[in-house]
Amino acid sequence: MLDPKKIEQVARQIQGALPKGVRDLGEDFDKKLRSLLQSQLGKLDLVSREEFDIQTQVLLRTREKLVQMEQRVKALEERFNDDNGVEEQQQNQ
């Protein structure tokens, strides 16, 4: 959901950038500008800052788990290779 305060801020910035004659058209223009801005921003594929932060934390936890799993796999591979080496030595004797 888009923050109405942010939309208001962007609308004021746009309105401030307009020539004085256009700004003097009044509230009708202001309302239409806000409506158009809300409509166009609503079409964008955006997430809130809160959702972004949550997904960042999820990604960090997932990376930590991945590193742990890679370490476990490596340890298992080393153990497997060591066990195979011992078996080969026993078979050769």
Beta strands, then each sheet from edge to edge (+ up, - down):
end
